[in-house]
Amino acid sequence: MKKLYSLLFVGLFFCYSCDSKEEVGYYFSDSERDTLLTNVITYISENARFATDSTKFQSKYRAEYVSRLPLFHFVHLSKDTAGNFIYLISRPVAGRKDLRRGVVGKFTLKEGSLLPENFEEVVNTPHFTEELVVERGSFLFKELVKKGNLTEYLAMKHYVEWPDKYLVYDKKKKTWVSTGVL
């Protein structure tokens, strides 16, 4: 009986000490996570000072994106069998220290590197407290993992701020663009 309890304890300890398949630590070390997150920040954050959408990936702006690292974090990250990563990131809201925004999207990695390819922001949440970003963003993240799209949830304005009738994500430009609707 003692042996059974010992095995059960070790098994439970092992399960609790492992990262979930929805956590970045399951896929990457801490230093790899920071590098990947910095690369993602280059896509989802405001451009570095003096950078444009076409120059923001130049190495001279890297230090500014690295300096933003403490302001962003992966809430969830999952990888499917085809190598597609789906993410939920909590990011700051410009000019507000009390509010955050959730960004749910997907990307692949350039082979042998931590450089995102096929990067896409699928939805951005409205401005929320961190608790609501995690709660509502996690729902959207899990639905994107399960269904591959969030089309049926886009009208839920208490979950999704963008895309909307004014802004859509341009996969080629890797940024949100105006639809032209006023």
Rosetta constraint file for C-alpha pairs under 8 A:
AtomPair CA 1 CA 5 HARMONIC 6.37 0.50
AtomPair CA 2 CA 6 HARMONIC 6.06 0.50
AtomPair CA 3 CA 7 HARMONIC 6.14 0.50
AtomPair CA 4 CA 8 HARMONIC 6.11 0.50
AtomPair CA 5 CA 9 HARMONIC 6.01 0.50
AtomPair CA 6 CA 10 HARMONIC 6.13 0.50
AtomPair CA 7 CA 11 HARMONIC 6.01 0.50
AtomPair CA 8 CA 12 HARMONIC 6.11 0.50
AtomPair CA 9 CA 13 HARMONIC 6.03 0.50
AtomPair CA 10 CA 14 HARMONIC 6.03 0.50
AtomPair CA 11 CA 15 HARMONIC 6.23 0.50
AtomPair CA 12 CA 16 HARMONIC 6.18 0.50
AtomPair CA 13 CA 17 HARMONIC 6.03 0.50
AtomPair CA 14 CA 18 HARMONIC 6.24 0.50
AtomPair CA 18 CA 26 HARMONIC 7.57 0.50
AtomPair CA 19 CA 23 HARMONIC 6.12 0.50
AtomPair CA 19 CA 25 HARMONIC 5.90 0.50
AtomPair CA 19 CA 26 HARMONIC 5.00 0.50
AtomPair CA 20 CA 25 HARMONIC 7.94 0.50
AtomPair CA 20 CA 26 HARMONIC 6.17 0.50
AtomPair CA 21 CA 26 HARMONIC 5.74 0.50
AtomPair CA 21 CA 27 HARMONIC 7.84 0.50
AtomPair CA 21 CA 77 HARMONIC 7.59 0.50
AtomPair CA 21 CA 78 HARMONIC 6.04 0.50
AtomPair CA 21 CA 79 HARMONIC 7.85 0.50
AtomPair CA 22 CA 26 HARMONIC 7.49 0.50
AtomPair CA 22 CA 76 HARMONIC 5.17 0.50
AtomPair CA 22 CA 77 HARMONIC 4.97 0.50
AtomPair CA 22 CA 78 HARMONIC 4.81 0.50
AtomPair CA 23 CA 27 HARMONIC 7.64 0.50
AtomPair CA 23 CA 74 HARMONIC 7.85 0.50
AtomPair CA 23 CA 75 HARMONIC 7.22 0.50
AtomPair CA 23 CA 76 HARMONIC 5.11 0.50
AtomPair CA 23 CA 77 HARMONIC 5.24 0.50
AtomPair CA 23 CA 78 HARMONIC 6.92 0.50
AtomPair CA 24 CA 28 HARMONIC 6.01 0.50
AtomPair CA 24 CA 33 HARMONIC 6.87 0.50
AtomPair CA 24 CA 74 HARMONIC 6.85 0.50
AtomPair CA 24 CA 76 HARMONIC 6.55 0.50
AtomPair CA 24 CA 77 HARMONIC 5.22 0.50
AtomPair CA 24 CA 78 HARMONIC 7.50 0.50
AtomPair CA 25 CA 29 HARMONIC 6.04 0.50
AtomPair CA 25 CA 30 HARMONIC 7.12 0.50
AtomPair CA 25 CA 33 HARMONIC 7.55 0.50
AtomPair CA 28 CA 32 HARMONIC 5.51 0.50
AtomPair CA 28 CA 33 HARMONIC 5.63 0.50
AtomPair CA 29 CA 33 HARMONIC 5.97 0.50
AtomPair CA 30 CA 34 HARMONIC 6.27 0.50
AtomPair CA 31 CA 35 HARMONIC 6.30 0.50
AtomPair CA 32 CA 36 HARMONIC 6.05 0.50
AtomPair CA 32 CA 114 HARMONIC 7.53 0.50
AtomPair CA 33 CA 37 HARMONIC 5.90 0.50
AtomPair CA 34 CA 38 HARMONIC 6.01 0.50
AtomPair CA 34 CA 69 HARMONIC 7.35 0.50
AtomPair CA 35 CA 39 HARMONIC 6.27 0.50
AtomPair CA 35 CA 114 HARMONIC 7.05 0.50
AtomPair CA 36 CA 40 HARMONIC 6.22 0.50
AtomPair CA 36 CA 114 HARMONIC 5.50 0.50
AtomPair CA 36 CA 115 HARMONIC 6.97 0.50
AtomPair CA 36 CA 116 HARMONIC 7.90 0.50
AtomPair CA 37 CA 41 HARMONIC 5.98 0.50
AtomPair CA 37 CA 69 HARMONIC 7.24 0.50
AtomPair CA 37 CA 72 HARMONIC 7.83 0.50
AtomPair CA 37 CA 73 HARMONIC 7.42 0.50
AtomPair CA 37 CA 74 HARMONIC 7.63 0.50
AtomPair CA 38 CA 42 HARMONIC 6.44 0.50
AtomPair CA 38 CA 65 HARMONIC 6.11 0.50
AtomPair CA 38 CA 66 HARMONIC 5.72 0.50
AtomPair CA 38 CA 68 HARMONIC 7.94 0.50
AtomPair CA 38 CA 69 HARMONIC 6.22 0.50
AtomPair CA 39 CA 43 HARMONIC 7.14 0.50
AtomPair CA 39 CA 114 HARMONIC 7.70 0.50
AtomPair CA 39 CA 115 HARMONIC 6.50 0.50
AtomPair CA 39 CA 116 HARMONIC 7.16 0.50
AtomPair CA 40 CA 44 HARMONIC 6.36 0.50
AtomPair CA 40 CA 116 HARMONIC 7.21 0.50
AtomPair CA 41 CA 45 HARMONIC 5.21 0.50
AtomPair CA 41 CA 65 HARMONIC 6.51 0.50
AtomPair CA 41 CA 68 HARMONIC 7.84 0.50
AtomPair CA 41 CA 69 HARMONIC 7.69 0.50
AtomPair CA 41 CA 72 HARMONIC 7.75 0.50
AtomPair CA 42 CA 46 HARMONIC 7.85 0.50
AtomPair CA 42 CA 47 HARMONIC 7.19 0.50
AtomPair CA 42 CA 56 HARMONIC 6.98 0.50
AtomPair CA 42 CA 57 HARMONIC 6.89 0.50
AtomPair CA 42 CA 65 HARMONIC 6.25 0.50
AtomPair CA 43 CA 174 HARMONIC 6.87 0.50
AtomPair CA 43 CA 175 HARMONIC 7.49 0.50
AtomPair CA 44 CA 121 HARMONIC 7.83 0.50
AtomPair CA 44 CA 175 HARMONIC 7.72 0.50
AtomPair CA 47 CA 51 HARMONIC 5.71 0.50
AtomPair CA 47 CA 52 HARMONIC 6.38 0.50
AtomPair CA 47 CA 53 HARMONIC 6.97 0.50
AtomPair CA 47 CA 56 HARMONIC 6.12 0.50
AtomPair CA 48 CA 52 HARMONIC 7.91 0.50
AtomPair CA 48 CA 56 HARMONIC 6.57 0.50
AtomPair CA 48 CA 61 HARMONIC 6.16 0.50
AtomPair CA 48 CA 64 HARMONIC 6.18 0.50
AtomPair CA 48 CA 65 HARMONIC 6.90 0.50
AtomPair CA 49 CA 61 HARMONIC 7.94 0.50
AtomPair CA 51 CA 55 HARMONIC 5.52 0.50
AtomPair CA 51 CA 56 HARMONIC 4.98 0.50
AtomPair CA 51 CA 61 HARMONIC 7.32 0.50
AtomPair CA 52 CA 56 HARMONIC 5.57 0.50
AtomPair CA 53 CA 173 HARMONIC 7.65 0.50
AtomPair CA 56 CA 61 HARMONIC 6.55 0.50
AtomPair CA 57 CA 61 HARMONIC 7.08 0.50
AtomPair CA 57 CA 62 HARMONIC 7.45 0.50
AtomPair CA 58 CA 62 HARMONIC 7.10 0.50
AtomPair CA 61 CA 65 HARMONIC 6.86 0.50
AtomPair CA 62 CA 66 HARMONIC 6.19 0.50
AtomPair CA 63 CA 67 HARMONIC 6.13 0.50
AtomPair CA 64 CA 68 HARMONIC 6.67 0.50
AtomPair CA 65 CA 69 HARMONIC 6.84 0.50
AtomPair CA 68 CA 72 HARMONIC 7.11 0.50
AtomPair CA 69 CA 73 HARMONIC 7.73 0.50
AtomPair CA 71 CA 91 HARMONIC 6.37 0.50
AtomPair CA 71 CA 92 HARMONIC 6.20 0.50
AtomPair CA 72 CA 89 HARMONIC 6.92 0.50
AtomPair CA 72 CA 90 HARMONIC 5.78 0.50
AtomPair CA 72 CA 91 HARMONIC 4.73 0.50
AtomPair CA 72 CA 92 HARMONIC 6.84 0.50
AtomPair CA 73 CA 89 HARMONIC 5.59 0.50
AtomPair CA 73 CA 90 HARMONIC 5.53 0.50
AtomPair CA 73 CA 91 HARMONIC 6.89 0.50
AtomPair CA 74 CA 87 HARMONIC 7.18 0.50
AtomPair CA 74 CA 88 HARMONIC 6.03 0.50
AtomPair CA 74 CA 89 HARMONIC 4.48 0.50
AtomPair CA 74 CA 90 HARMONIC 6.46 0.50
AtomPair CA 75 CA 87 HARMONIC 7.68 0.50
AtomPair CA 75 CA 88 HARMONIC 5.42 0.50
AtomPair CA 75 CA 89 HARMONIC 5.43 0.50
AtomPair CA 75 CA 90 HARMONIC 6.52 0.50
AtomPair CA 75 CA 134 HARMONIC 6.93 0.50
AtomPair CA 75 CA 138 HARMONIC 7.94 0.50
AtomPair CA 76 CA 87 HARMONIC 5.57 0.50
AtomPair CA 76 CA 88 HARMONIC 5.04 0.50
AtomPair CA 76 CA 89 HARMONIC 7.04 0.50
AtomPair CA 76 CA 138 HARMONIC 7.52 0.50
AtomPair CA 76 CA 141 HARMONIC 7.65 0.50
AtomPair CA 77 CA 85 HARMONIC 6.69 0.50
AtomPair CA 77 CA 86 HARMONIC 5.68 0.50
AtomPair CA 77 CA 87 HARMONIC 4.43 0.50
AtomPair CA 77 CA 88 HARMONIC 6.48 0.50
AtomPair CA 78 CA 85 HARMONIC 5.49 0.50
AtomPair CA 78 CA 86 HARMONIC 5.26 0.50
AtomPair CA 78 CA 87 HARMONIC 6.51 0.50
AtomPair CA 78 CA 145 HARMONIC 7.69 0.50
AtomPair CA 79 CA 83 HARMONIC 5.94 0.50
AtomPair CA 79 CA 84 HARMONIC 5.49 0.50
AtomPair CA 79 CA 85 HARMONIC 4.38 0.50
AtomPair CA 79 CA 86 HARMONIC 6.35 0.50
AtomPair CA 80 CA 84 HARMONIC 5.45 0.50
AtomPair CA 80 CA 85 HARMONIC 6.58 0.50
AtomPair CA 83 CA 108 HARMONIC 6.35 0.50
AtomPair CA 83 CA 109 HARMONIC 7.95 0.50
AtomPair CA 84 CA 106 HARMONIC 6.81 0.50
AtomPair CA 84 CA 107 HARMONIC 5.85 0.50
AtomPair CA 84 CA 108 HARMONIC 4.92 0.50
AtomPair CA 84 CA 109 HARMONIC 7.96 0.50
AtomPair CA 85 CA 106 HARMONIC 5.39 0.50
AtomPair CA 85 CA 107 HARMONIC 5.32 0.50
AtomPair CA 85 CA 108 HARMONIC 5.86 0.50
AtomPair CA 86 CA 104 HARMONIC 7.39 0.50
AtomPair CA 86 CA 105 HARMONIC 5.70 0.50
AtomPair CA 86 CA 106 HARMONIC 4.31 0.50
AtomPair CA 86 CA 107 HARMONIC 6.70 0.50
AtomPair CA 86 CA 141 HARMONIC 7.38 0.50
AtomPair CA 86 CA 144 HARMONIC 7.60 0.50
AtomPair CA 86 CA 145 HARMONIC 6.74 0.50
AtomPair CA 87 CA 103 HARMONIC 7.76 0.50
AtomPair CA 87 CA 104 HARMONIC 5.55 0.50
AtomPair CA 87 CA 105 HARMONIC 5.48 0.50
AtomPair CA 87 CA 106 HARMONIC 6.01 0.50
AtomPair CA 87 CA 141 HARMONIC 6.85 0.50
AtomPair CA 88 CA 102 HARMONIC 6.54 0.50
AtomPair CA 88 CA 103 HARMONIC 5.54 0.50
AtomPair CA 88 CA 104 HARMONIC 4.55 0.50
AtomPair CA 88 CA 105 HARMONIC 6.85 0.50
AtomPair CA 88 CA 137 HARMONIC 6.63 0.50
AtomPair CA 88 CA 138 HARMONIC 7.13 0.50
AtomPair CA 88 CA 141 HARMONIC 6.16 0.50
AtomPair CA 89 CA 102 HARMONIC 5.68 0.50
AtomPair CA 89 CA 103 HARMONIC 5.19 0.50
AtomPair CA 89 CA 104 HARMONIC 6.63 0.50
AtomPair CA 90 CA 100 HARMONIC 6.45 0.50
AtomPair CA 90 CA 101 HARMONIC 5.77 0.50
AtomPair CA 90 CA 102 HARMONIC 4.73 0.50
AtomPair CA 90 CA 103 HARMONIC 6.48 0.50
AtomPair CA 90 CA 130 HARMONIC 7.50 0.50
AtomPair CA 90 CA 133 HARMONIC 6.85 0.50
AtomPair CA 90 CA 134 HARMONIC 7.72 0.50
AtomPair CA 91 CA 100 HARMONIC 5.59 0.50
AtomPair CA 91 CA 101 HARMONIC 5.35 0.50
AtomPair CA 91 CA 102 HARMONIC 6.34 0.50
AtomPair CA 91 CA 103 HARMONIC 7.45 0.50
AtomPair CA 92 CA 96 HARMONIC 7.46 0.50
AtomPair CA 92 CA 97 HARMONIC 7.30 0.50
AtomPair CA 92 CA 99 HARMONIC 6.84 0.50
AtomPair CA 92 CA 100 HARMONIC 4.73 0.50
AtomPair CA 92 CA 101 HARMONIC 6.23 0.50
AtomPair CA 93 CA 97 HARMONIC 7.29 0.50
AtomPair CA 93 CA 99 HARMONIC 6.06 0.50
AtomPair CA 93 CA 100 HARMONIC 5.23 0.50
AtomPair CA 93 CA 101 HARMONIC 6.25 0.50
AtomPair CA 93 CA 127 HARMONIC 6.99 0.50
AtomPair CA 96 CA 100 HARMONIC 7.99 0.50
AtomPair CA 98 CA 129 HARMONIC 6.65 0.50
AtomPair CA 99 CA 127 HARMONIC 5.81 0.50
AtomPair CA 99 CA 128 HARMONIC 5.21 0.50
AtomPair CA 99 CA 129 HARMONIC 4.94 0.50
AtomPair CA 99 CA 130 HARMONIC 6.88 0.50
AtomPair CA 100 CA 127 HARMONIC 5.48 0.50
AtomPair CA 100 CA 128 HARMONIC 5.34 0.50
AtomPair CA 100 CA 129 HARMONIC 5.82 0.50
AtomPair CA 100 CA 130 HARMONIC 5.89 0.50
AtomPair CA 100 CA 133 HARMONIC 6.88 0.50
AtomPair CA 101 CA 124 HARMONIC 6.82 0.50
AtomPair CA 101 CA 125 HARMONIC 5.62 0.50
AtomPair CA 101 CA 126 HARMONIC 6.11 0.50
AtomPair CA 101 CA 127 HARMONIC 5.04 0.50
AtomPair CA 101 CA 128 HARMONIC 6.18 0.50
AtomPair CA 101 CA 130 HARMONIC 7.99 0.50
AtomPair CA 101 CA 133 HARMONIC 6.30 0.50
AtomPair CA 102 CA 124 HARMONIC 5.66 0.50
AtomPair CA 102 CA 125 HARMONIC 5.05 0.50
AtomPair CA 102 CA 126 HARMONIC 7.61 0.50
AtomPair CA 102 CA 133 HARMONIC 5.38 0.50
AtomPair CA 102 CA 134 HARMONIC 7.58 0.50
AtomPair CA 102 CA 137 HARMONIC 5.82 0.50
AtomPair CA 103 CA 121 HARMONIC 6.69 0.50
AtomPair CA 103 CA 122 HARMONIC 7.68 0.50
AtomPair CA 103 CA 123 HARMONIC 6.05 0.50
AtomPair CA 103 CA 124 HARMONIC 4.64 0.50
AtomPair CA 103 CA 125 HARMONIC 6.52 0.50
AtomPair CA 103 CA 137 HARMONIC 7.53 0.50
AtomPair CA 104 CA 121 HARMONIC 6.02 0.50
AtomPair CA 104 CA 122 HARMONIC 5.70 0.50
AtomPair CA 104 CA 123 HARMONIC 5.38 0.50
AtomPair CA 104 CA 124 HARMONIC 6.40 0.50
AtomPair CA 104 CA 137 HARMONIC 7.08 0.50
AtomPair CA 104 CA 140 HARMONIC 7.26 0.50
AtomPair CA 104 CA 141 HARMONIC 6.16 0.50
AtomPair CA 105 CA 119 HARMONIC 7.77 0.50
AtomPair CA 105 CA 120 HARMONIC 5.48 0.50
AtomPair CA 105 CA 121 HARMONIC 4.27 0.50
AtomPair CA 105 CA 122 HARMONIC 4.56 0.50
AtomPair CA 105 CA 123 HARMONIC 6.70 0.50
AtomPair CA 106 CA 118 HARMONIC 7.83 0.50
AtomPair CA 106 CA 119 HARMONIC 6.04 0.50
AtomPair CA 106 CA 120 HARMONIC 5.41 0.50
AtomPair CA 106 CA 121 HARMONIC 6.64 0.50
AtomPair CA 106 CA 122 HARMONIC 7.28 0.50
AtomPair CA 107 CA 116 HARMONIC 5.97 0.50
AtomPair CA 107 CA 117 HARMONIC 5.84 0.50
AtomPair CA 107 CA 118 HARMONIC 5.20 0.50
AtomPair CA 107 CA 119 HARMONIC 4.34 0.50
AtomPair CA 107 CA 120 HARMONIC 6.22 0.50
AtomPair CA 108 CA 116 HARMONIC 5.65 0.50
AtomPair CA 108 CA 117 HARMONIC 5.12 0.50
AtomPair CA 108 CA 118 HARMONIC 5.92 0.50
AtomPair CA 108 CA 119 HARMONIC 6.97 0.50
AtomPair CA 109 CA 113 HARMONIC 6.66 0.50
AtomPair CA 109 CA 114 HARMONIC 5.99 0.50
AtomPair CA 109 CA 115 HARMONIC 5.53 0.50
AtomPair CA 109 CA 116 HARMONIC 4.52 0.50
AtomPair CA 109 CA 117 HARMONIC 5.40 0.50
AtomPair CA 110 CA 114 HARMONIC 6.77 0.50
AtomPair CA 110 CA 115 HARMONIC 5.49 0.50
AtomPair CA 110 CA 116 HARMONIC 6.09 0.50
AtomPair CA 110 CA 117 HARMONIC 5.89 0.50
AtomPair CA 118 CA 171 HARMONIC 7.73 0.50
AtomPair CA 119 CA 171 HARMONIC 7.25 0.50
AtomPair CA 119 CA 174 HARMONIC 7.00 0.50
AtomPair CA 120 CA 169 HARMONIC 7.52 0.50
AtomPair CA 120 CA 171 HARMONIC 6.11 0.50
AtomPair CA 120 CA 174 HARMONIC 6.75 0.50
AtomPair CA 121 CA 169 HARMONIC 6.73 0.50
AtomPair CA 122 CA 150 HARMONIC 7.69 0.50
AtomPair CA 122 CA 163 HARMONIC 7.76 0.50
AtomPair CA 122 CA 169 HARMONIC 7.34 0.50
AtomPair CA 123 CA 160 HARMONIC 6.31 0.50
AtomPair CA 123 CA 161 HARMONIC 7.42 0.50
AtomPair CA 123 CA 162 HARMONIC 5.55 0.50
AtomPair CA 123 CA 163 HARMONIC 6.11 0.50
AtomPair CA 124 CA 160 HARMONIC 5.93 0.50
AtomPair CA 124 CA 161 HARMONIC 5.79 0.50
AtomPair CA 124 CA 162 HARMONIC 5.23 0.50
AtomPair CA 124 CA 163 HARMONIC 7.33 0.50
AtomPair CA 125 CA 133 HARMONIC 7.33 0.50
AtomPair CA 125 CA 137 HARMONIC 7.07 0.50
AtomPair CA 125 CA 158 HARMONIC 7.89 0.50
AtomPair CA 125 CA 159 HARMONIC 5.57 0.50
AtomPair CA 125 CA 160 HARMONIC 4.58 0.50
AtomPair CA 125 CA 161 HARMONIC 5.09 0.50
AtomPair CA 125 CA 162 HARMONIC 6.94 0.50
AtomPair CA 126 CA 157 HARMONIC 7.81 0.50
AtomPair CA 126 CA 158 HARMONIC 7.01 0.50
AtomPair CA 126 CA 159 HARMONIC 6.71 0.50
AtomPair CA 126 CA 160 HARMONIC 6.20 0.50
AtomPair CA 126 CA 161 HARMONIC 4.89 0.50
AtomPair CA 128 CA 132 HARMONIC 5.70 0.50
AtomPair CA 128 CA 133 HARMONIC 5.79 0.50
AtomPair CA 129 CA 133 HARMONIC 6.27 0.50
AtomPair CA 130 CA 134 HARMONIC 6.21 0.50
AtomPair CA 131 CA 135 HARMONIC 6.20 0.50
AtomPair CA 132 CA 136 HARMONIC 5.77 0.50
AtomPair CA 132 CA 137 HARMONIC 7.59 0.50
AtomPair CA 133 CA 137 HARMONIC 5.24 0.50
AtomPair CA 133 CA 138 HARMONIC 7.72 0.50
AtomPair CA 134 CA 138 HARMONIC 5.54 0.50
AtomPair CA 135 CA 139 HARMONIC 6.56 0.50
AtomPair CA 136 CA 140 HARMONIC 6.49 0.50
AtomPair CA 136 CA 159 HARMONIC 6.10 0.50
AtomPair CA 137 CA 141 HARMONIC 5.99 0.50
AtomPair CA 137 CA 159 HARMONIC 7.49 0.50
AtomPair CA 138 CA 142 HARMONIC 6.05 0.50
AtomPair CA 139 CA 143 HARMONIC 6.26 0.50
AtomPair CA 140 CA 144 HARMONIC 6.13 0.50
AtomPair CA 140 CA 150 HARMONIC 7.22 0.50
AtomPair CA 141 CA 145 HARMONIC 6.23 0.50
AtomPair CA 142 CA 146 HARMONIC 6.09 0.50
AtomPair CA 143 CA 147 HARMONIC 5.73 0.50
AtomPair CA 143 CA 148 HARMONIC 7.45 0.50
AtomPair CA 143 CA 149 HARMONIC 7.47 0.50
AtomPair CA 143 CA 150 HARMONIC 6.86 0.50
AtomPair CA 144 CA 148 HARMONIC 4.77 0.50
AtomPair CA 144 CA 149 HARMONIC 5.12 0.50
AtomPair CA 144 CA 150 HARMONIC 5.90 0.50
AtomPair CA 150 CA 154 HARMONIC 6.58 0.50
AtomPair CA 153 CA 159 HARMONIC 7.90 0.50
AtomPair CA 153 CA 160 HARMONIC 7.50 0.50
AtomPair CA 154 CA 160 HARMONIC 5.97 0.50
AtomPair CA 154 CA 162 HARMONIC 7.88 0.50
AtomPair CA 154 CA 163 HARMONIC 7.14 0.50
AtomPair CA 154 CA 164 HARMONIC 7.47 0.50
AtomPair CA 155 CA 160 HARMONIC 7.31 0.50
AtomPair CA 156 CA 160 HARMONIC 5.90 0.50
AtomPair CA 157 CA 161 HARMONIC 5.78 0.50
AtomPair CA 162 CA 167 HARMONIC 6.34 0.50
AtomPair CA 162 CA 168 HARMONIC 6.91 0.50
AtomPair CA 163 CA 167 HARMONIC 5.39 0.50
AtomPair CA 163 CA 168 HARMONIC 4.85 0.50
AtomPair CA 163 CA 169 HARMONIC 6.92 0.50
AtomPair CA 164 CA 168 HARMONIC 6.62 0.50
AtomPair CA 165 CA 179 HARMONIC 6.74 0.50
AtomPair CA 165 CA 181 HARMONIC 6.76 0.50
AtomPair CA 166 CA 178 HARMONIC 5.62 0.50
AtomPair CA 166 CA 179 HARMONIC 5.14 0.50
AtomPair CA 166 CA 180 HARMONIC 6.77 0.50
AtomPair CA 166 CA 181 HARMONIC 5.65 0.50
AtomPair CA 166 CA 182 HARMONIC 7.25 0.50
AtomPair CA 167 CA 176 HARMONIC 6.11 0.50
AtomPair CA 167 CA 177 HARMONIC 5.46 0.50
AtomPair CA 167 CA 178 HARMONIC 4.69 0.50
AtomPair CA 167 CA 179 HARMONIC 5.51 0.50
AtomPair CA 168 CA 176 HARMONIC 5.47 0.50
AtomPair CA 168 CA 177 HARMONIC 5.60 0.50
AtomPair CA 168 CA 178 HARMONIC 6.57 0.50
AtomPair CA 168 CA 179 HARMONIC 6.56 0.50
AtomPair CA 169 CA 174 HARMONIC 7.07 0.50
AtomPair CA 169 CA 175 HARMONIC 5.71 0.50
AtomPair CA 169 CA 176 HARMONIC 4.33 0.50
AtomPair CA 169 CA 177 HARMONIC 6.15 0.50
AtomPair CA 170 CA 174 HARMONIC 5.59 0.50
AtomPair CA 170 CA 175 HARMONIC 5.58 0.50
AtomPair CA 170 CA 176 HARMONIC 5.93 0.50
AtomPair CA 170 CA 177 HARMONIC 6.38 0.50
AtomPair CA 171 CA 175 HARMONIC 7.13 0.50
